[in-house]
């Protein structure tokens, strides 16, 4: 049971990730962050932070 839940959660994370990568507003914001960071993309650290409801 737990394995199935983990696979479903992982699949959902992939779907959400793919959706925001294609989002035009996300791309514009990301470009601004990279332009402002020292070292460009090398100066950016990205992570997901889960916040409980």
PDB file of N, CA, C and O in Angstrom, chain B, residues numbered from 101:
ATOM      1  N   UNK B 101       0.819  -1.195   0.000  1.00  0.00           N
ATOM      2  CA  UNK B 101       0.000   0.000   0.000  1.00  0.00           C
ATOM      3  C   UNK B 101       0.863   1.258   0.000  1.00  0.00           C
ATOM      4  O   UNK B 101       0.622   2.180  -0.779  1.00  0.00           O
ATOM      5  N   UNK B 102       1.852   1.294   0.861  1.00  0.00           N
ATOM      6  CA  UNK B 102       2.699   2.483   0.957  1.00  0.00           C
ATOM      7  C   UNK B 102       3.458   2.737  -0.346  1.00  0.00           C
ATOM      8  O   UNK B 102       3.621   3.887  -0.754  1.00  0.00           O
ATOM      9  N   UNK B 103       3.918   1.678  -0.997  1.00  0.00           N
ATOM     10  CA  UNK B 103       4.639   1.820  -2.252  1.00  0.00           C
ATOM     11  C   UNK B 103       3.782   2.452  -3.331  1.00  0.00           C
ATOM     12  O   UNK B 103       4.262   3.291  -4.094  1.00  0.00           O
ATOM     13  N   UNK B 104       2.522   2.060  -3.401  1.00  0.00           N
ATOM     14  CA  UNK B 104       1.605   2.650  -4.378  1.00  0.00           C
ATOM     15  C   UNK B 104       1.390   4.130  -4.106  1.00  0.00           C
ATOM     16  O   UNK B 104       1.351   4.934  -5.037  1.00  0.00           O
ATOM     17  N   UNK B 105       1.253   4.490  -2.848  1.00  0.00           N
ATOM     18  CA  UNK B 105       1.054   5.892  -2.480  1.00  0.00           C
ATOM     19  C   UNK B 105       2.292   6.706  -2.857  1.00  0.00           C
ATOM     20  O   UNK B 105       2.168   7.822  -3.361  1.00  0.00           O
ATOM     21  N   UNK B 106       3.470   6.163  -2.619  1.00  0.00           N
ATOM     22  CA  UNK B 106       4.710   6.861  -2.974  1.00  0.00           C
ATOM     23  C   UNK B 106       4.815   7.057  -4.481  1.00  0.00           C
ATOM     24  O   UNK B 106       5.232   8.119  -4.943  1.00  0.00           O
ATOM     25  N   UNK B 107       4.437   6.034  -5.250  1.00  0.00           N
ATOM     26  CA  UNK B 107       4.475   6.159  -6.712  1.00  0.00           C
ATOM     27  C   UNK B 107       3.482   7.206  -7.192  1.00  0.00           C
ATOM     28  O   UNK B 107       3.797   7.990  -8.087  1.00  0.00           O
ATOM     29  N   UNK B 108       2.289   7.229  -6.609  1.00  0.00           N
ATOM     30  CA  UNK B 108       1.286   8.234  -7.002  1.00  0.00           C
ATOM     31  C   UNK B 108       1.765   9.636  -6.642  1.00  0.00           C
ATOM     32  O   UNK B 108       1.600  10.572  -7.424  1.00  0.00           O
ATOM     33  N   UNK B 109       2.350   9.780  -5.473  1.00  0.00           N
ATOM     34  CA  UNK B 109       2.869  11.080  -5.049  1.00  0.00           C
ATOM     35  C   UNK B 109       3.985  11.526  -5.978  1.00  0.00           C
ATOM     36  O   UNK B 109       4.035  12.685  -6.388  1.00  0.00           O
ATOM     37  N   UNK B 110       4.877  10.607  -6.308  1.00  0.00           N
ATOM     38  CA  UNK B 110       5.988  10.933  -7.222  1.00  0.00           C
ATOM     39  C   UNK B 110       5.447  11.342  -8.591  1.00  0.00           C
ATOM     40  O   UNK B 110       5.920  12.316  -9.177  1.00  0.00           O
ATOM     41  N   UNK B 111       4.470  10.613  -9.099  1.00  0.00           N
ATOM     42  CA  UNK B 111       3.875  10.943 -10.391  1.00  0.00           C
ATOM     43  C   UNK B 111       3.247  12.329 -10.354  1.00  0.00           C
ATOM     44  O   UNK B 111       3.391  13.101 -11.302  1.00  0.00           O
ATOM     45  N   UNK B 112       2.553  12.649  -9.272  1.00  0.00           N
ATOM     46  CA  UNK B 112       1.920  13.965  -9.138  1.00  0.00           C
ATOM     47  C   UNK B 112       2.977  15.060  -9.102  1.00  0.00           C
ATOM     48  O   UNK B 112       2.790  16.112  -9.714  1.00  0.00           O
ATOM     49  N   UNK B 113       4.069  14.838  -8.406  1.00  0.00           N
ATOM     50  CA  UNK B 113       5.149  15.822  -8.357  1.00  0.00           C
ATOM     51  C   UNK B 113       5.728  16.064  -9.750  1.00  0.00           C
ATOM     52  O   UNK B 113       6.025  17.202 -10.113  1.00  0.00           O
ATOM     53  N   UNK B 114       5.886  15.004 -10.520  1.00  0.00           N
ATOM     54  CA  UNK B 114       6.394  15.132 -11.891  1.00  0.00           C
ATOM     55  C   UNK B 114       5.420  15.954 -12.734  1.00  0.00           C
ATOM     56  O   UNK B 114       5.845  16.822 -13.496  1.00  0.00           O
ATOM     57  N   UNK B 115       4.127  15.690 -12.607  1.00  0.00           N
ATOM     58  CA  UNK B 115       3.119  16.429 -13.378  1.00  0.00           C
ATOM     59  C   UNK B 115       3.134  17.918 -13.028  1.00  0.00           C
ATOM     60  O   UNK B 115       3.077  18.768 -13.917  1.00  0.00           O
ATOM     61  N   UNK B 116       3.208  18.226 -11.751  1.00  0.00           N
ATOM     62  CA  UNK B 116       3.238  19.629 -11.315  1.00  0.00           C
ATOM     63  C   UNK B 116       4.526  20.295 -11.796  1.00  0.00           C
ATOM     64  O   UNK B 116       4.496  21.414 -12.308  1.00  0.00           O
ATOM     65  N   UNK B 117       5.636  19.619 -11.634  1.00  0.00           N
ATOM     66  CA  UNK B 117       6.930  20.135 -12.087  1.00  0.00           C
ATOM     67  C   UNK B 117       6.900  20.460 -13.572  1.00  0.00           C
ATOM     68  O   UNK B 117       7.317  21.544 -13.982  1.00  0.00           O
ATOM     69  N   UNK B 118       6.410  19.527 -14.377  1.00  0.00           N
ATOM     70  CA  UNK B 118       6.341  19.739 -15.825  1.00  0.00           C
ATOM     71  C   UNK B 118       5.440  20.915 -16.174  1.00  0.00           C
ATOM     72  O   UNK B 118       5.741  21.679 -17.091  1.00  0.00           O
ATOM     73  N   UNK B 119       4.341  21.063 -15.449  1.00  0.00           N
ATOM     74  CA  UNK B 119       3.402  22.158 -15.727  1.00  0.00           C
ATOM     75  C   UNK B 119       4.040  23.515 -15.467  1.00  0.00           C
ATOM     76  O   UNK B 119       3.885  24.429 -16.277  1.00  0.00           O
ATOM     77  N   UNK B 120       4.757  23.667 -14.353  1.00  0.00           N
ATOM     78  CA  UNK B 120       5.325  24.995 -14.095  1.00  0.00           C
ATOM     79  C   UNK B 120       6.545  25.270 -14.941  1.00  0.00           C
ATOM     80  O   UNK B 120       6.866  26.436 -15.173  1.00  0.00           O
ATOM     81  N   UNK B 121       7.242  24.250 -15.415  1.00  0.00           N
ATOM     82  CA  UNK B 121       8.360  24.493 -16.327  1.00  0.00           C
ATOM     83  C   UNK B 121       7.882  25.122 -17.630  1.00  0.00           C
ATOM     84  O   UNK B 121       8.581  25.953 -18.210  1.00  0.00           O
ATOM     85  N   UNK B 122       6.707  24.736 -18.090  1.00  0.00           N
ATOM     86  CA  UNK B 122       6.157  25.251 -19.340  1.00  0.00           C
ATOM     87  C   UNK B 122       5.431  26.588 -19.178  1.00  0.00           C
ATOM     88  O   UNK B 122       5.055  27.205 -20.175  1.00  0.00           O
ATOM     89  N   UNK B 123       5.231  27.039 -17.953  1.00  0.00           N
ATOM     90  CA  UNK B 123       4.473  28.256 -17.696  1.00  0.00           C
ATOM     91  C   UNK B 123       5.295  29.491 -18.074  1.00  0.00           C
ATOM     92  O   UNK B 123       6.420  29.655 -17.603  1.00  0.00           O
ATOM     93  N   UNK B 124       4.739  30.357 -18.920  1.00  0.00           N
ATOM     94  CA  UNK B 124       5.451  31.543 -19.399  1.00  0.00           C
ATOM     95  C   UNK B 124       5.852  32.475 -18.256  1.00  0.00           C
ATOM     96  O   UNK B 124       6.953  33.026 -18.264  1.00  0.00           O
ATOM     97  N   UNK B 125       4.982  32.651 -17.294  1.00  0.00           N
ATOM     98  CA  UNK B 125       5.291  33.530 -16.153  1.00  0.00           C
ATOM     99  C   UNK B 125       6.436  32.953 -15.324  1.00  0.00           C
ATOM    100  O   UNK B 125       7.304  33.693 -14.862  1.00  0.00           O
ATOM    101  N   UNK B 126       6.437  31.651 -15.140  1.00  0.00           N
ATOM    102  CA  UNK B 126       7.534  30.982 -14.426  1.00  0.00           C
ATOM    103  C   UNK B 126       8.854  31.202 -15.162  1.00  0.00           C
ATOM    104  O   UNK B 126       9.876  31.479 -14.535  1.00  0.00           O
ATOM    105  N   UNK B 127       8.836  31.082 -16.475  1.00  0.00           N
ATOM    106  CA  UNK B 127      10.055  31.260 -17.276  1.00  0.00           C
ATOM    107  C   UNK B 127      10.577  32.698 -17.176  1.00  0.00           C
ATOM    108  O   UNK B 127      11.784  32.909 -17.060  1.00  0.00           O
ATOM    109  N   UNK B 128       9.681  33.684 -17.220  1.00  0.00           N
ATOM    110  CA  UNK B 128      10.108  35.087 -17.091  1.00  0.00           C
ATOM    111  C   UNK B 128      10.703  35.358 -15.716  1.00  0.00           C
ATOM    112  O   UNK B 128      11.722  36.037 -15.591  1.00  0.00           O
ATOM    113  N   UNK B 129      10.058  34.822 -14.689  1.00  0.00           N
ATOM    114  CA  UNK B 129      10.557  35.022 -13.330  1.00  0.00           C
ATOM    115  C   UNK B 129      11.909  34.344 -13.148  1.00  0.00           C
ATOM    116  O   UNK B 129      12.821  34.916 -12.552  1.00  0.00           O
ATOM    117  N   UNK B 130      12.036  33.118 -13.664  1.00  0.00           N
ATOM    118  CA  UNK B 130      13.308  32.404 -13.585  1.00  0.00           C
ATOM    119  C   UNK B 130      14.429  33.152 -14.284  1.00  0.00           C
ATOM    120  O   UNK B 130      15.550  33.203 -13.779  1.00  0.00           O
ATOM    121  N   UNK B 131      14.139  33.732 -15.436  1.00  0.00           N
ATOM    122  CA  UNK B 131      15.153  34.496 -16.166  1.00  0.00           C
ATOM    123  C   UNK B 131      15.609  35.715 -15.363  1.00  0.00           C
ATOM    124  O   UNK B 131      16.793  36.051 -15.372  1.00  0.00           O
ATOM    125  N   UNK B 132      14.692  36.371 -14.677  1.00  0.00           N
ATOM    126  CA  UNK B 132      15.037  37.523 -13.832  1.00  0.00           C
ATOM    127  C   UNK B 132      15.931  37.094 -12.668  1.00  0.00           C
ATOM    128  O   UNK B 132      16.897  37.778 -12.330  1.00  0.00           O
ATOM    129  N   UNK B 133      15.596  35.950 -12.059  1.00  0.00           N
ATOM    130  CA  UNK B 133      16.402  35.450 -10.934  1.00  0.00           C
ATOM    131  C   UNK B 133      17.808  35.127 -11.398  1.00  0.00           C
ATOM    132  O   UNK B 133      18.777  35.509 -10.742  1.00  0.00           O
ATOM    133  N   UNK B 134      17.938  34.431 -12.515  1.00  0.00           N
ATOM    134  CA  UNK B 134      19.254  34.066 -13.049  1.00  0.00           C
ATOM    135  C   UNK B 134      20.052  35.312 -13.405  1.00  0.00           C
ATOM    136  O   UNK B 134      21.251  35.375 -13.132  1.00  0.00           O
ATOM    137  N   UNK B 135      19.402  36.308 -14.014  1.00  0.00           N
ATOM    138  CA  UNK B 135      20.097  37.546 -14.385  1.00  0.00           C
ATOM    139  C   UNK B 135      20.607  38.298 -13.165  1.00  0.00           C
ATOM    140  O   UNK B 135      21.652  38.946 -13.226  1.00  0.00           O
ATOM    141  N   UNK B 136      19.876  38.217 -12.054  1.00  0.00           N
ATOM    142  CA  UNK B 136      20.257  38.946 -10.850  1.00  0.00           C
ATOM    143  C   UNK B 136      21.275  38.199  -9.986  1.00  0.00           C
ATOM    144  O   UNK B 136      21.925  38.803  -9.133  1.00  0.00           O
ATOM    145  N   UNK B 137      21.414  36.904 -10.198  1.00  0.00           N
ATOM    146  CA  UNK B 137      22.290  36.091  -9.347  1.00  0.00           C
ATOM    147  C   UNK B 137      23.758  36.265  -9.742  1.00  0.00           C
ATOM    148  O   UNK B 137      24.086  36.365 -10.924  1.00  0.00           O
ATOM    149  N   UNK B 138      24.630  36.300  -8.742  1.00  0.00           N
ATOM    150  CA  UNK B 138      26.063  36.308  -9.027  1.00  0.00           C
ATOM    151  C   UNK B 138      26.418  34.975  -9.664  1.00  0.00           C
ATOM    152  O   UNK B 138      26.129  33.921  -9.098  1.00  0.00           O
ATOM    153  N   UNK B 139      27.036  35.009 -10.823  1.00  0.00           N
ATOM    154  CA  UNK B 139      27.415  33.778 -11.511  1.00  0.00           C
ATOM    155  C   UNK B 139      26.295  33.203 -12.356  1.00  0.00           C
ATOM    156  O   UNK B 139      26.393  32.069 -12.822  1.00  0.00           O
ATOM    157  N   UNK B 140      25.224  33.972 -12.562  1.00  0.00           N
ATOM    158  CA  UNK B 140      24.122  33.481 -13.394  1.00  0.00           C
ATOM    159  C   UNK B 140      23.491  32.243 -12.801  1.00  0.00           C
ATOM    160  O   UNK B 140      23.254  32.170 -11.595  1.00  0.00           O
ATOM    161  N   UNK B 141      23.218  31.261 -13.657  1.00  0.00           N
ATOM    162  CA  UNK B 141      22.531  30.052 -13.196  1.00  0.00           C
ATOM    163  C   UNK B 141      23.345  29.308 -12.126  1.00  0.00           C
ATOM    164  O   UNK B 141      22.773  28.605 -11.294  1.00  0.00           O
ATOM    165  N   UNK B 142      24.659  29.459 -12.146  1.00  0.00           N
ATOM    166  CA  UNK B 142      25.495  28.805 -11.128  1.00  0.00           C
ATOM    167  C   UNK B 142      25.277  29.407  -9.743  1.00  0.00           C
ATOM    168  O   UNK B 142      25.622  28.793  -8.733  1.00  0.00           O
ATOM    169  N   UNK B 143      24.705  30.603  -9.697  1.00  0.00           N
ATOM    170  CA  UNK B 143      24.447  31.260  -8.419  1.00  0.00           C
ATOM    171  C   UNK B 143      23.049  31.038  -7.876  1.00  0.00           C
ATOM    172  O   UNK B 143      22.626  31.720  -6.943  1.00  0.00           O
ATOM    173  N   UNK B 144      22.323  30.077  -8.462  1.00  0.00           N
ATOM    174  CA  UNK B 144      20.943  29.816  -8.050  1.00  0.00           C
ATOM    175  C   UNK B 144      20.842  28.403  -7.484  1.00  0.00           C
ATOM    176  O   UNK B 144      21.344  27.447  -8.076  1.00  0.00           O
ATOM    177  N   UNK B 145      20.191  28.288  -6.342  1.00  0.00           N
ATOM    178  CA  UNK B 145      19.908  26.987  -5.729  1.00  0.00           C
ATOM    179  C   UNK B 145      18.400  26.870  -5.611  1.00  0.00           C
ATOM    180  O   UNK B 145      17.753  27.719  -4.998  1.00  0.00           O
ATOM    181  N   UNK B 146      17.842  25.824  -6.193  1.00  0.00           N
ATOM    182  CA  UNK B 146      16.391  25.648  -6.213  1.00  0.00           C
ATOM    183  C   UNK B 146      16.014  24.379  -5.456  1.00  0.00           C
ATOM    184  O   UNK B 146      16.671  23.347  -5.593  1.00  0.00           O
ATOM    185  N   UNK B 147      14.969  24.462  -4.670  1.00  0.00           N
ATOM    186  CA  UNK B 147      14.462  23.277  -3.962  1.00  0.00           C
ATOM    187  C   UNK B 147      12.969  23.431  -3.747  1.00  0.00           C
ATOM    188  O   UNK B 147      12.431  24.537  -3.801  1.00  0.00           O
ATOM    189  N   UNK B 148      12.320  22.332  -3.508  1.00  0.00           N
ATOM    190  CA  UNK B 148      10.889  22.319  -3.199  1.00  0.00           C
ATOM    191  C   UNK B 148      10.731  22.280  -1.690  1.00  0.00           C
ATOM    192  O   UNK B 148      11.416  21.523  -1.002  1.00  0.00           O
ATOM    193  N   UNK B 149       9.837  23.087  -1.189  1.00  0.00           N
ATOM    194  CA  UNK B 149       9.550  23.119   0.236  1.00  0.00           C
ATOM    195  C   UNK B 149       8.080  22.816   0.413  1.00  0.00           C
ATOM    196  O   UNK B 149       7.221  23.600   0.011  1.00  0.00           O
ATOM    197  N   UNK B 150       7.794  21.684   1.011  1.00  0.00           N
ATOM    198  CA  UNK B 150       6.404  21.302   1.241  1.00  0.00           C
ATOM    199  C   UNK B 150       5.889  21.988   2.485  1.00  0.00           C
ATOM    200  O   UNK B 150       6.491  21.893   3.555  1.00  0.00           O
ATOM    201  N   UNK B 151       4.773  22.681   2.344  1.00  0.00           N
ATOM    202  CA  UNK B 151       4.144  23.370   3.472  1.00  0.00           C
ATOM    203  C   UNK B 151       2.806  22.717   3.718  1.00  0.00           C
ATOM    204  O   UNK B 151       1.938  22.739   2.846  1.00  0.00           O
ATOM    205  N   UNK B 152       2.619  22.128   4.905  1.00  0.00           N
ATOM    206  CA  UNK B 152       1.341  21.449   5.190  1.00  0.00           C
ATOM    207  C   UNK B 152       0.184  22.443   5.165  1.00  0.00           C
ATOM    208  O   UNK B 152       0.339  23.615   5.507  1.00  0.00           O
ATOM    209  N   UNK B 153      -0.962  21.948   4.757  1.00  0.00           N
ATOM    210  CA  UNK B 153      -2.176  22.787   4.722  1.00  0.00           C
ATOM    211  C   UNK B 153      -2.622  23.139   6.122  1.00  0.00           C
ATOM    212  O   UNK B 153      -3.622  23.836   6.295  1.00  0.00           O
TER     213      UNK B 153
END
